[in-house]
Amino acid sequence: MTLEEIKNILPNLDNVAFQLEDGSFVPEHFHVTEVGLIHKHFIDCGGTIRKEIVVNFQLWNADDYEHRLKPGKLLHIIKLSEEQLGMENAEIEVEFQRDTIGKYDLAFNGTHFLLQNKKTACLATDACGIPTLKPKIKLGTSATNGCNPESGCC
């Protein structure tokens, strides 16, 4: 989800809720403690230099159980961040701490936001020697498994 997408969604919500992939929710008394712009400049294992820019939201919950962040307030925080940091429209990454700090992609299901686990991946699969997976095919040669050599299916 991009910054523009969340800005279009927030005015239509009564509450802001974030659900994790395991079905649990970020406690409803969470705070957005940071909105930032992260520039990542790196080299992949194939030697290609890359740049990545993401908008980062950090969620945090404290002991103030009566706190509730309303959509209008989050929209105000985003607009202030855009003005002060010169933010552009970019993908949103969310940080939230459970056992350790997790980084999540953001989606929306029509009711609440979904925190989707981020995964690492090789960006240079053609250069690092990792073989591509080939689909496994079950071979058969008798009529008992549904394939007869005369049928043309094998």
N, CA and C atoms as an extended XYZ file, in Angstrom:
462
Properties=species:S:1:pos:R:3:atomname:S:1:resname:S:1:resid:I:1 pbc="F F F"
N         0.852       -1.175        0.000 N   MET     1
C         0.000        0.000        0.000 CA  MET     1
C         0.895        1.234        0.000 C   MET     1
N         0.478        2.215       -0.758 N   THR     2
C         1.247        3.458       -0.837 CA  THR     2
C         0.666        4.512        0.109 C   THR     2
N         1.424        5.573        0.265 N   LEU     3
C         0.992        6.694        1.100 CA  LEU     3
C        -0.306        7.300        0.565 C   LEU     3
N        -0.410        7.460       -0.746 N   GLU     4
C        -1.637        8.014       -1.342 CA  GLU     4
C        -2.841        7.109       -1.072 C   GLU     4
N        -2.633        5.808       -1.132 N   GLU     5
C        -3.733        4.870       -0.899 CA  GLU     5
C        -4.270        4.985        0.529 C   GLU     5
N        -3.379        5.059        1.517 N   ILE     6
C        -3.860        5.154        2.902 CA  ILE     6
C        -4.555        6.495        3.132 C   ILE     6
N        -4.063        7.549        2.481 N   LYS     7
C        -4.704        8.861        2.621 CA  LYS     7
C        -6.117        8.850        2.035 C   LYS     7
N        -6.359        8.049        1.024 N   ASN     8
C        -7.694        7.935        0.438 CA  ASN     8
C        -8.623        7.055        1.269 C   ASN     8
N        -8.071        6.111        2.015 N   ILE     9
C        -8.864        5.184        2.829 CA  ILE     9
C        -9.279        5.812        4.160 C   ILE     9
N        -8.368        6.508        4.821 N   LEU    10
C        -8.615        7.010        6.181 CA  LEU    10
C        -9.881        7.852        6.339 C   LEU    10
N       -10.213        8.762        5.420 N   PRO    11
C       -11.424        9.575        5.626 CA  PRO    11
C       -12.723        8.757        5.665 C   PRO    11
N       -12.686        7.530        5.199 N   ASN    12
C       -13.880        6.685        5.160 CA  ASN    12
C       -13.990        5.731        6.345 C   ASN    12
N       -13.075        5.823        7.300 N   LEU    13
C       -13.066        4.904        8.441 CA  LEU    13
C       -13.546        5.589        9.719 C   LEU    13
N       -14.137        4.785       10.607 N   ASP    14
C       -14.493        5.262       11.947 CA  ASP    14
C       -13.362        5.005       12.931 C   ASP    14
N       -12.622        3.909       12.710 N   ASN    15
C       -11.530        3.515       13.596 CA  ASN    15
C       -10.358        3.013       12.768 C   ASN    15
N        -9.176        3.048       13.375 N   VAL    16
C        -7.980        2.525       12.738 CA  VAL    16
C        -7.590        1.251       13.483 C   VAL    16
N        -7.546        0.137       12.754 N   ALA    17
C        -7.162       -1.143       13.358 CA  ALA    17
C        -6.177       -1.843       12.432 C   ALA    17
N        -5.193       -2.511       13.055 N   PHE    18
C        -4.182       -3.264       12.320 CA  PHE    18
C        -4.241       -4.717       12.752 C   PHE    18
N        -4.389       -5.610       11.777 N   GLN    19
C        -4.454       -7.049       12.054 CA  GLN    19
C        -3.204       -7.726       11.522 C   GLN    19
N        -2.654       -8.630       12.336 N   LEU    20
C        -1.479       -9.395       11.942 CA  LEU    20
C        -1.906      -10.655       11.193 C   LEU    20
N        -0.955      -11.301       10.519 N   GLU    21
C        -1.275      -12.481        9.719 CA  GLU    21
C        -1.828      -13.637       10.541 C   GLU    21
N        -1.485      -13.705       11.822 N   ASP    22
C        -2.009      -14.797       12.653 CA  ASP    22
C        -3.438      -14.536       13.120 C   ASP    22
N        -4.034      -13.426       12.691 N   GLY    23
C        -5.404      -13.089       13.045 CA  GLY    23
C        -5.525      -12.171       14.247 C   GLY    23
N        -4.463      -12.026       15.023 N   SER    24
C        -4.504      -11.132       16.180 CA  SER    24
C        -4.406       -9.683       15.719 C   SER    24
N        -4.795       -8.782       16.605 N   PHE    25
C        -4.767       -7.354       16.290 CA  PHE    25
C        -3.718       -6.649       17.141 C   PHE    25
N        -3.151       -5.586       16.569 N   VAL    26
C        -2.330       -4.679       17.362 CA  VAL    26
C        -3.278       -4.105       18.410 C   VAL    26
N        -2.877       -4.046       19.693 N   PRO    27
C        -3.787       -3.508       20.703 CA  PRO    27
C        -4.365       -2.163       20.283 C   PRO    27
N        -5.658       -1.970       20.535 N   GLU    28
C        -6.343       -0.777       20.028 CA  GLU    28
C        -5.852        0.527       20.649 C   GLU    28
N        -5.043        0.441       21.702 N   HIS    29
C        -4.500        1.658       22.314 CA  HIS    29
C        -3.095        1.996       21.779 C   HIS    29
N        -2.769        1.516       20.570 N   PHE    30
C        -1.452        1.769       19.973 CA  PHE    30
C        -1.266        3.258       19.667 C   PHE    30
N        -0.014        3.625       19.524 N   HIS    31
C         0.387        4.968       19.086 CA  HIS    31
C         1.173        4.817       17.785 C   HIS    31
N         1.147        5.815       16.940 N   VAL    32
C         2.076        5.910       15.822 CA  VAL    32
C         3.172        6.831       16.324 C   VAL    32
N         4.305        6.241       16.718 N   THR    33
C         5.365        7.028       17.348 CA  THR    33
C         6.325        7.644       16.342 C   THR    33
N         6.336        7.109       15.128 N   GLU    34
C         7.203        7.672       14.094 CA  GLU    34
C         6.523        7.523       12.741 C   GLU    34
N         6.682        8.524       11.911 N   VAL    35
C         6.413        8.428       10.486 CA  VAL    35
C         7.683        8.940        9.833 C   VAL    35
N         8.294        8.111        9.015 N   GLY    36
C         9.576        8.498        8.453 CA  GLY    36
C         9.711        8.130        7.000 C   GLY    36
N        10.764        8.638        6.424 N   LEU    37
C        11.113        8.349        5.048 CA  LEU    37
C        12.459        7.646        5.096 C   LEU    37
N        12.507        6.406        4.643 N   ILE    38
C        13.738        5.618        4.712 CA  ILE    38
C        14.309        5.455        3.313 C   ILE    38
N        15.565        5.866        3.172 N   HIS    39
C        16.302        5.705        1.918 CA  HIS    39
C        17.301        4.572        2.129 C   HIS    39
N        17.220        3.568        1.303 N   LYS    40
C        18.139        2.437        1.391 CA  LYS    40
C        18.943        2.394        0.098 C   LYS    40
N        20.250        2.451        0.220 N   HIS    41
C        21.155        2.423       -0.917 CA  HIS    41
C        22.060        1.226       -0.688 C   HIS    41
N        21.999        0.227       -1.570 N   PHE    42
C        22.698       -1.025       -1.298 CA  PHE    42
C        23.148       -1.704       -2.584 C   PHE    42
N        23.933       -2.748       -2.412 N   ILE    43
C        24.383       -3.554       -3.533 CA  ILE    43
C        23.886       -4.976       -3.293 C   ILE    43
N        23.325       -5.591       -4.314 N   ASP    44
C        22.830       -6.958       -4.140 CA  ASP    44
C        23.965       -7.953       -4.394 C   ASP    44
N        23.680       -9.232       -4.191 N   CYS    45
C        24.724      -10.252       -4.299 CA  CYS    45
C        25.212      -10.450       -5.735 C   CYS    45
N        24.523       -9.881       -6.707 N   GLY    46
C        24.961       -9.940       -8.101 CA  GLY    46
C        25.777       -8.728       -8.510 C   GLY    46
N        25.962       -7.783       -7.579 N   GLY    47
C        26.771       -6.604       -7.863 CA  GLY    47
C        25.983       -5.406       -8.366 C   GLY    47
N        24.663       -5.503       -8.405 N   THR    48
C        23.845       -4.386       -8.870 CA  THR    48
C        23.592       -3.417       -7.723 C   THR    48
N        23.856       -2.136       -7.965 N   ILE    49
C        23.589       -1.106       -6.960 CA  ILE    49
C        22.118       -0.727       -7.067 C   ILE    49
N        21.452       -0.676       -5.940 N   ARG    50
C        20.012       -0.410       -5.916 CA  ARG    50
C        19.692        0.684       -4.900 C   ARG    50
N        18.563        1.350       -5.138 N   LYS    51
C        18.036        2.340       -4.191 CA  LYS    51
C        16.573        2.018       -3.947 C   LYS    51
N        16.167        2.180       -2.714 N   GLU    52
C        14.779        1.914       -2.334 CA  GLU    52
C        14.334        3.002       -1.373 C   GLU    52
N        13.117        3.485       -1.545 N   ILE    53
C        12.552        4.484       -0.630 CA  ILE    53
C        11.224        3.951       -0.122 C   ILE    53
N        11.039        3.953        1.189 N   VAL    54
C         9.765        3.560        1.789 CA  VAL    54
C         9.360        4.577        2.846 C   VAL    54
N         8.056        4.698        3.030 N   VAL    55
C         7.504        5.477        4.137 CA  VAL    55
C         7.348        4.500        5.287 C   VAL    55
N         7.836        4.868        6.444 N   ASN    56
C         7.829        3.968        7.593 CA  ASN    56
C         6.911        4.492        8.681 C   ASN    56
N         6.010        3.627        9.147 N   PHE    57
C         5.170        3.915       10.321 CA  PHE    57
C         5.649        3.003       11.440 C   PHE    57
N         5.879        3.563       12.616 N   GLN    58
C         6.206        2.740       13.768 CA  GLN    58
C         5.015        2.742       14.720 C   GLN    58
N         4.499        1.542       15.010 N   LEU    59
C         3.389        1.388       15.952 CA  LEU    59
C         3.949        0.958       17.296 C   LEU    59
N         3.357        1.503       18.363 N   TRP    60
C         3.820        1.209       19.717 CA  TRP    60
C         2.627        1.282       20.655 C   TRP    60
N         2.575        0.385       21.604 N   ASN    61
C         1.515        0.501       22.603 CA  ASN    61
C         2.124        0.627       23.987 C   ASN    61
N         1.498        1.488       24.776 N   ALA    62
C         1.947        1.776       26.136 CA  ALA    62
C         0.862        1.348       27.112 C   ALA    62
N         0.956        1.829       28.318 N   ASP    63
C        -0.016        1.466       29.356 CA  ASP    63
C        -1.197        2.426       29.429 C   ASP    63
N        -1.351        3.283       28.445 N   ASP    64
C        -2.490        4.210       28.439 CA  ASP    64
C        -3.641        3.561       27.651 C   ASP    64
N        -4.324        2.648       28.296 N   TYR    65
C        -5.311        1.787       27.655 CA  TYR    65
C        -6.523        2.527       27.099 C   TYR    65
N        -6.702        3.783       27.457 N   GLU    66
C        -7.836        4.561       26.954 CA  GLU    66
C        -7.508        5.284       25.645 C   GLU    66
N        -6.233        5.236       25.223 N   HIS    67
C        -5.809        5.921       24.000 CA  HIS    67
C        -6.404        5.234       22.770 C   HIS    67
N        -6.916        6.014       21.824 N   ARG    68
C        -7.415        5.498       20.545 CA  ARG    68
C        -7.037        6.502       19.465 C   ARG    68
N        -6.304        6.048       18.485 N   LEU    69
C        -5.919        6.899       17.368 CA  LEU    69
C        -7.039        6.874       16.337 C   LEU    69
N        -7.611        8.014       16.083 N   LYS    70
C        -8.708        8.128       15.118 CA  LYS    70
C        -8.146        8.373       13.710 C   LYS    70
N        -8.893        8.002       12.679 N   PRO    71
C        -8.426        8.177       11.306 CA  PRO    71
C        -8.019        9.615       10.970 C   PRO    71
N        -8.780       10.597       11.439 N   GLY    72
C        -8.450       12.002       11.169 CA  GLY    72
C        -7.118       12.399       11.766 C   GLY    72
N        -6.820       11.912       12.947 N   LYS    73
C        -5.547       12.215       13.606 CA  LYS    73
C        -4.381       11.586       12.841 C   LYS    73
N        -4.548       10.337       12.394 N   LEU    74
C        -3.491        9.695       11.615 CA  LEU    74
C        -3.287       10.430       10.292 C   LEU    74
N        -4.354       10.855        9.674 N   LEU    75
C        -4.256       11.618        8.428 CA  LEU    75
C        -3.507       12.934        8.668 C   LEU    75
N        -3.778       13.587        9.794 N   HIS    76
C        -3.065       14.815       10.153 CA  HIS    76
C        -1.566       14.540       10.341 C   HIS    76
N        -1.224       13.444       11.004 N   ILE    77
C         0.183       13.072       11.219 CA  ILE    77
C         0.867       12.844        9.871 C   ILE    77
N         0.174       12.161        8.962 N   ILE    78
C         0.737       11.891        7.634 CA  ILE    78
C         0.962       13.193        6.877 C   ILE    78
N        -0.020       14.090        6.888 N   LYS    79
C         0.117       15.359        6.160 CA  LYS    79
C         1.239       16.213        6.742 C   LYS    79
N         1.369       16.247        8.057 N   LEU    80
C         2.462       16.976        8.694 CA  LEU    80
C         3.809       16.371        8.292 C   LEU    80
N         3.878       15.054        8.250 N   SER    81
C         5.113       14.372        7.848 CA  SER    81
C         5.472       14.693        6.402 C   SER    81
N         4.468       14.740        5.536 N   GLU    82
C         4.711       15.077        4.138 CA  GLU    82
C         5.302       16.481        4.020 C   GLU    82
N         4.727       17.421        4.756 N   GLU    83
C         5.196       18.812        4.703 CA  GLU    83
C         6.605       18.954        5.267 C   GLU    83
N         6.840       18.363        6.427 N   GLN    84
C         8.106       18.555        7.121 CA  GLN    84
C         9.254       17.732        6.543 C   GLN    84
N         8.942       16.552        6.007 N   LEU    85
C         9.989       15.657        5.517 CA  LEU    85
C        10.092       15.626        3.994 C   LEU    85
N         9.178       16.319        3.327 N   GLY    86
C         9.190       16.298        1.865 CA  GLY    86
C         8.891       14.914        1.314 C   GLY    86
N         7.982       14.226        1.965 N   MET    87
C         7.661       12.855        1.552 CA  MET    87
C         7.006       12.815        0.189 C   MET    87
N         7.339       11.776       -0.537 N   GLU    88
C         6.694       11.498       -1.811 CA  GLU    88
C         5.837       10.253       -1.651 C   GLU    88
N         5.038        9.974       -2.639 N   ASN    89
C         4.219        8.769       -2.596 CA  ASN    89
C         5.137        7.562       -2.740 C   ASN    89
N         5.144        6.698       -1.746 N   ALA    90
C         5.982        5.495       -1.752 CA  ALA    90
C         5.242        4.403       -0.993 C   ALA    90
N         5.751        3.195       -1.113 N   GLU    91
C         5.180        2.070       -0.374 CA  GLU    91
C         5.362        2.304        1.128 C   GLU    91
N         4.397        1.829        1.906 N   ILE    92
C         4.454        1.952        3.358 CA  ILE    92
C         4.986        0.660        3.954 C   ILE    92
N         5.888        0.827        4.898 N   GLU    93
C         6.404       -0.287        5.694 CA  GLU    93
C         6.041        0.026        7.146 C   GLU    93
N         5.532       -0.957        7.862 N   VAL    94
C         5.122       -0.744        9.246 CA  VAL    94
C         6.034       -1.530       10.167 C   VAL    94
N         6.509       -0.882       11.230 N   GLU    95
C         7.280       -1.554       12.280 CA  GLU    95
C         6.374       -1.743       13.478 C   GLU    95
N         6.405       -2.943       14.038 N   PHE    96
C         5.653       -3.217       15.255 CA  PHE    96
C         6.400       -4.277       16.033 C   PHE    96
N         6.527       -4.065       17.344 N   GLN    97
C         7.290       -4.994       18.166 CA  GLN    97
C         6.396       -6.000       18.857 C   GLN    97
N         6.740       -7.247       18.644 N   ARG    98
C         6.165       -8.348       19.426 CA  ARG    98
C         7.335       -8.897       20.239 C   ARG    98
N         7.873      -10.062       19.882 N   ASP    99
C         9.082      -10.550       20.551 CA  ASP    99
C        10.293       -9.717       20.139 C   ASP    99
N        10.292       -9.311       18.904 N   THR   100
C        11.330       -8.438       18.363 CA  THR   100
C        10.638       -7.473       17.401 C   THR   100
N        11.348       -6.499       16.899 N   ILE   101
C        10.731       -5.556       15.964 CA  ILE   101
C        10.511       -6.258       14.636 C   ILE   101
N         9.272       -6.248       14.184 N   GLY   102
C         8.941       -6.826       12.890 CA  GLY   102
C         8.658       -5.732       11.887 C   GLY   102
N         8.957       -6.013       10.634 N   LYS   103
C         8.647       -5.095        9.546 CA  LYS   103
C         7.584       -5.752        8.679 C   LYS   103
N         6.566       -4.960        8.342 N   TYR   104
C         5.412       -5.493        7.632 CA  TYR   104
C         5.053       -4.631        6.435 C   TYR   104
N         4.551       -5.294        5.395 N   ASP   105
C         3.892       -4.577        4.310 CA  ASP   105
C         2.482       -4.267        4.786 C   ASP   105
N         1.847       -3.297        4.161 N   LEU   106
C         0.515       -2.870        4.583 CA  LEU   106
C        -0.495       -3.107        3.470 C   LEU   106
N        -1.642       -3.666        3.848 N   ALA   107
C        -2.760       -3.875        2.925 CA  ALA   107
C        -4.035       -3.450        3.648 C   ALA   107
N        -5.157       -3.483        2.950 N   PHE   108
C        -6.440       -3.102        3.534 CA  PHE   108
C        -7.491       -4.079        3.031 C   PHE   108
N        -8.343       -4.578        3.935 N   ASN   109
C        -9.349       -5.563        3.542 CA  ASN   109
C       -10.766       -4.984        3.461 C   ASN   109
N       -10.892       -3.668        3.494 N   GLY   110
C       -12.200       -3.028        3.438 CA  GLY   110
C       -12.710       -2.620        4.806 C   GLY   110
N       -12.129       -3.175        5.856 N   THR   111
C       -12.516       -2.866        7.233 CA  THR   111
C       -11.337       -2.362        8.059 C   THR   111
N       -10.222       -3.083        7.969 N   HIS   112
C        -9.037       -2.700        8.744 CA  HIS   112
C        -7.771       -2.996        7.938 C   HIS   112
N        -6.672       -2.475        8.442 N   PHE   113
C        -5.387       -2.638        7.783 CA  PHE   113
C        -4.786       -3.981        8.163 C   PHE   113
N        -4.084       -4.575        7.216 N   LEU   114
C        -3.456       -5.875        7.420 CA  LEU   114
C        -1.948       -5.700        7.405 C   LEU   114
N        -1.302       -6.214        8.442 N   LEU   115
C         0.158       -6.211        8.499 CA  LEU   115
C         0.623       -7.541        7.920 C   LEU   115
N         1.273       -7.486        6.775 N   GLN   116
C         1.706       -8.686        6.071 CA  GLN   116
C         3.202       -8.874        6.270 C   GLN   116
N         3.576      -10.047        6.769 N   ASN   117
C         4.980      -10.331        7.048 CA  ASN   117
C         5.836      -10.094        5.813 C   ASN   117
N         6.919       -9.363        5.999 N   LYS   118
C         7.877       -9.154        4.917 CA  LYS   118
C         8.814      -10.348        4.901 C   LYS   118
N         9.318      -10.666        3.742 N   LYS   119
C        10.238      -11.786        3.598 CA  LYS   119
C        11.480      -11.320        2.843 C   LYS   119
N        12.595      -11.940        3.147 N   THR   120
C        13.806      -11.643        2.405 CA  THR   120
C        13.776      -12.419        1.083 C   THR   120
N        14.516      -11.926        0.123 N   ALA   121
C        14.596      -12.597       -1.170 CA  ALA   121
C        15.883      -12.186       -1.860 C   ALA   121
N        16.369      -13.042       -2.707 N   CYS   122
C        17.525      -12.711       -3.528 CA  CYS   122
C        17.044      -11.858       -4.690 C   CYS   122
N        17.696      -10.742       -4.918 N   LEU   123
C        17.326       -9.857       -6.021 CA  LEU   123
C        18.127      -10.151       -7.288 C   LEU   123
N        19.081      -11.049       -7.180 N   ALA   124
C        19.943      -11.369       -8.326 CA  ALA   124
C        19.976      -12.875       -8.549 C   ALA   124
N        18.816      -13.487       -8.647 N   THR   125
C        18.755      -14.949       -8.765 CA  THR   125
C        19.528      -15.468       -9.975 C   THR   125
N        19.625      -14.673      -11.021 N   ASP   126
C        20.369      -15.110      -12.204 CA  ASP   126
C        21.874      -15.110      -11.970 C   ASP   126
N        22.351      -14.389      -10.954 N   ALA   127
C        23.783      -14.251      -10.725 CA  ALA   127
C        24.300      -15.020       -9.515 C   ALA   127
N        23.420      -15.496       -8.646 N   CYS   128
C        23.937      -16.072       -7.397 CA  CYS   128
C        23.952      -17.604       -7.377 C   CYS   128
N        23.503      -18.252       -8.446 N   GLY   129
C        23.636      -19.706       -8.530 CA  GLY   129
C        22.535      -20.511       -7.876 C   GLY   129
N        21.467      -19.876       -7.448 N   ILE   130
C        20.352      -20.611       -6.858 CA  ILE   130
C        19.507      -21.172       -7.999 C   ILE   130
N        19.333      -22.502       -8.040 N   PRO   131
C        18.528      -23.063       -9.135 CA  PRO   131
C        17.054      -22.717       -8.980 C   PRO   131
N        16.397      -22.541      -10.113 N   THR   132
C        14.964      -22.291      -10.069 CA  THR   132
C        14.258      -23.617       -9.849 C   THR   132
N        13.174      -23.598       -9.099 N   LEU   133
C        12.429      -24.817       -8.814 CA  LEU   133
C        11.601      -25.210      -10.026 C   LEU   133
N        11.662      -26.495      -10.331 N   LYS   134
C        10.852      -27.016      -11.424 CA  LYS   134
C         9.646      -27.712      -10.814 C   LYS   134
N         8.483      -27.610      -11.467 N   PRO   135
C         7.304      -28.281      -10.916 CA  PRO   135
C         7.485      -29.792      -10.936 C   PRO   135
N         7.013      -30.433       -9.867 N   LYS   136
C         7.092      -31.885       -9.783 CA  LYS   136
C         5.894      -32.478      -10.505 C   LYS   136
N         6.164      -33.457      -11.341 N   ILE   137
C         5.113      -34.112      -12.109 CA  ILE   137
C         5.097      -35.583      -11.727 C   ILE   137
N         3.927      -36.101      -11.404 N   LYS   138
C         3.779      -37.504      -11.074 CA  LYS   138
C         3.644      -38.291      -12.365 C   LYS   138
N         4.542      -39.203      -12.563 N   LEU   139
C         4.527      -40.010      -13.772 CA  LEU   139
C         3.757      -41.304      -13.533 C   LEU   139
N         3.078      -41.763      -14.507 N   GLY   140
C         2.345      -43.022      -14.390 CA  GLY   140
C         2.337      -43.740      -15.717 C   GLY   140
N         2.242      -45.084      -15.648 N   THR   141
C         2.281      -45.854      -16.881 CA  THR   141
C         1.188      -46.905      -16.972 C   THR   141
N         0.298      -46.959      -16.005 N   SER   142
C        -0.729      -47.997      -16.077 CA  SER   142
C        -2.111      -47.387      -16.018 C   SER   142
N        -3.072      -48.132      -16.458 N   ALA   143
C        -4.456      -47.670      -16.439 CA  ALA   143
C        -4.967      -47.495      -15.025 C   ALA   143
N        -4.332      -48.125      -14.037 N   THR   144
C        -4.810      -48.014      -12.657 CA  THR   144
C        -4.551      -46.631      -12.074 C   THR   144
N        -3.565      -45.922      -12.583 N   ASN   145
C        -3.335      -44.577      -12.054 CA  ASN   145
C        -3.883      -43.506      -12.987 C   ASN   145
N        -4.676      -43.912      -13.957 N   GLY   146
C        -5.361      -42.944      -14.804 CA  GLY   146
C        -4.632      -42.565      -16.065 C   GLY   146
N        -3.493      -43.166      -16.340 N   CYS   147
C        -2.761      -42.808      -17.551 CA  CYS   147
C        -2.428      -44.076      -18.312 C   CYS   147
N        -2.892      -44.144      -19.512 N   ASN   148
C        -2.627      -45.271      -20.384 CA  ASN   148
C        -1.726      -44.755      -21.505 C   ASN   148
N        -0.639      -45.433      -21.789 N   PRO   149
C         0.259      -44.963      -22.853 CA  PRO   149
C        -0.461      -44.744      -24.194 C   PRO   149
N        -1.536      -45.451      -24.425 N   GLU   150
C        -2.277      -45.313      -25.679 CA  GLU   150
C        -3.147      -44.053      -25.697 C   GLU   150
N        -3.393      -43.428      -24.504 N   SER   151
C        -4.326      -42.302      -24.418 CA  SER   151
C        -3.747      -40.984      -24.893 C   SER   151
N        -2.419      -40.899      -24.976 N   GLY   152
C        -1.792      -39.648      -25.383 CA  GLY   152
C        -1.558      -38.684      -24.231 C   GLY   152
N        -1.892      -39.097      -23.005 N   CYS   153
C        -1.697      -38.194      -21.865 CA  CYS   153
C        -0.294      -38.248      -21.309 C   CYS   153
N         0.496      -39.230      -21.693 N   CYS   154
C         1.878      -39.314      -21.171 CA  CYS   154
C         2.834      -39.700      -22.250 C   CYS   154
